[in-house]
């Protein structure tokens, strides 16, 4: 498989994972108890989703 195709597939995997994390975090805010711990946990999942999305787009360099 050519190198550029591996990069594209990796980018799509990162973006799909980001979308899943953002959706799960959003649903978690409604399903989990409304205590500060669980709301921070849900927000952290959402923020992690955005971080994975930015990594997938190559917005910042990871340790490569």
TILODO-149804 format. One line per 8 residues: number of its first residue (from 0); their letters; for each residue x, y, z of N, C-alpha, C. Coordinates in Angstrom, 3 decimals. Example, Ala and Ser with C-alpha at 12.3 -4.5 7.8 and 13.67 -1.06 7.14 Angstrom:
TILODO-149804
0 = as = 13.190 -5.690 7.800 12.300 -4.500 7.800 13.200 -3.300 7.800 | 12.850 -2.250 7.080 13.670 -1.060 7.140 12.900 0.030 7.870 $
end
This chain:
TILODO-149804
0 = xxxxxxxx = 0.854 -1.175 0.000 0.000 0.000 0.000 0.900 1.240 0.000 | 0.620 2.223 -0.854 1.440 3.435 -0.898 1.394 4.203 0.426 | 2.450 4.949 0.672 2.578 5.694 1.933 1.448 6.713 2.107 | 1.077 7.424 1.050 0.043 8.440 1.193 -1.309 7.830 1.555 | -1.556 6.583 1.142 -2.816 5.929 1.500 -2.848 5.560 2.978 | -1.699 5.164 3.543 -1.648 4.860 4.972 -1.949 6.102 5.789 | -1.450 7.237 5.342 -1.707 8.493 6.039 -3.173 8.878 5.993 | -3.809 8.669 4.862 -5.234 8.993 4.732 -6.079 8.082 5.607 $
8 = xxxxxxxx = -5.755 6.783 5.606 -6.529 5.856 6.421 -6.371 6.202 7.899 | -5.164 6.535 8.309 -4.920 6.936 9.698 -5.720 8.188 10.043 | -5.771 9.137 9.125 -6.524 10.373 9.361 -8.006 10.064 9.528 | -8.547 9.187 8.707 -9.966 8.846 8.827 -10.260 8.123 10.141 | -9.353 7.269 10.560 -9.557 6.564 11.828 -9.566 7.548 12.984 | -8.641 8.501 12.979 -8.604 9.514 14.031 -9.888 10.343 14.040 | -10.352 10.735 12.869 -11.559 11.572 12.810 -12.803 10.796 13.232 | -12.872 9.513 12.893 -14.013 8.701 13.341 -13.978 8.511 14.852 $
16 = xxxxxxxx = -12.795 8.266 15.396 -12.653 8.125 16.839 -13.026 9.429 17.541 | -12.642 10.547 16.963 -12.986 11.842 17.538 -14.497 12.037 17.565 | -15.163 11.690 16.482 -16.616 11.842 16.429 -17.295 10.965 17.469 | -16.807 9.740 17.622 -17.392 8.831 18.616 -17.203 9.386 20.026 | -16.007 9.886 20.342 -15.758 10.430 21.675 -16.640 11.647 21.962 | -16.808 12.506 20.983 -17.631 13.697 21.183 -19.093 13.316 21.401 | -19.595 12.377 20.619 -20.993 11.954 20.777 -21.193 11.241 22.110 | -20.273 10.355 22.481 -20.398 9.642 23.756 -20.337 10.621 24.926 $
24 = xxxxxxxx = -19.438 11.578 24.864 -19.354 12.580 25.927 -20.607 13.427 26.029 | -21.196 13.744 24.888 -22.419 14.539 24.892 -23.575 13.755 25.488 | -23.710 12.501 25.094 -24.765 11.675 25.687 -24.522 11.427 27.169 | -23.263 11.324 27.559 -22.942 11.071 28.963 -23.388 12.216 29.857 | -23.393 13.440 29.347 -23.846 14.565 30.176 -25.319 14.409 30.545 | -26.083 13.735 29.714 -27.494 13.538 30.006 -27.784 12.291 30.817 | -26.971 11.257 30.654 -27.248 9.989 31.316 -26.593 9.849 32.684 | -25.430 10.459 32.864 -24.733 10.339 34.142 -25.353 11.270 35.181 $
32 = xxxxxxxx = -25.146 10.992 36.459 -25.679 11.887 37.502 -25.104 13.298 37.360 | -25.825 14.263 37.855 -25.414 15.659 37.676 -24.497 16.138 38.799 | -23.634 15.263 39.279 -22.635 15.680 40.253 -21.434 16.245 39.500 | -20.675 17.114 40.155 -19.538 17.743 39.458 -18.543 16.735 38.882 | -18.277 15.641 39.596 -17.314 14.658 39.101 -17.735 14.108 37.752 | -18.978 13.693 37.624 -19.435 13.081 36.370 -19.559 14.110 35.248 | -19.889 15.342 35.581 -19.961 16.360 34.548 -18.575 16.723 34.031 | -17.592 16.754 34.932 -16.212 17.003 34.498 -15.705 15.829 33.670 $
40 = xxxxxxxx = -16.063 14.618 34.068 -15.682 13.435 33.297 -16.268 13.495 31.889 | -17.529 13.851 31.783 -18.171 13.960 30.473 -17.511 15.045 29.627 | -17.235 16.170 30.254 -16.550 17.250 29.533 -15.162 16.842 29.095 | -14.483 16.061 29.924 -13.157 15.579 29.555 -13.190 14.650 28.359 | -14.228 13.845 28.268 -14.378 12.957 27.107 -14.585 13.783 25.842 | -15.384 14.834 25.952 -15.629 15.699 24.798 -14.346 16.404 24.369 | -13.600 16.940 25.347 -12.339 17.626 25.038 -11.339 16.647 24.434 | -11.307 15.409 24.943 -10.419 14.395 24.369 -10.800 14.108 22.917 $
48 = xxxxxxxx = -12.092 14.120 22.633 -12.538 13.923 21.253 -12.034 15.016 20.325 | -12.090 16.257 20.781 -11.585 17.349 19.957 -10.068 17.258 19.795 | -9.360 16.855 20.851 -7.904 16.711 20.765 -7.528 15.616 19.771 | -8.255 14.503 19.790 -7.988 13.424 18.834 -8.296 13.903 17.416 | -9.345 14.681 17.267 -9.682 15.223 15.942 -8.606 16.143 15.406 | -8.073 17.011 16.265 -6.992 17.894 15.834 -5.740 17.103 15.495 | -5.473 16.050 16.265 -4.313 15.202 15.964 -4.508 14.508 14.616 | -5.720 14.089 14.330 -6.006 13.431 13.062 -5.853 14.363 11.878 $
56 = xxxxxxxx = -6.135 15.623 12.083 -5.972 16.601 11.008 -4.534 17.063 10.863 | -3.678 16.680 11.805 -2.283 17.096 11.748 -2.086 18.527 12.195 | -2.959 19.017 13.074 -2.860 20.395 13.526 -1.650 20.607 14.414 | -1.198 19.574 15.096 0.023 19.677 15.877 0.806 18.382 15.763 | 2.090 18.486 15.952 2.974 17.335 15.764 2.989 16.471 17.002 | 2.797 15.180 16.827 2.952 14.232 17.905 4.393 13.754 17.928 | 4.730 12.993 18.918 6.095 12.490 19.016 6.322 11.436 17.949 | 6.899 11.829 16.865 7.135 10.916 15.738 8.593 10.809 15.449 $
end
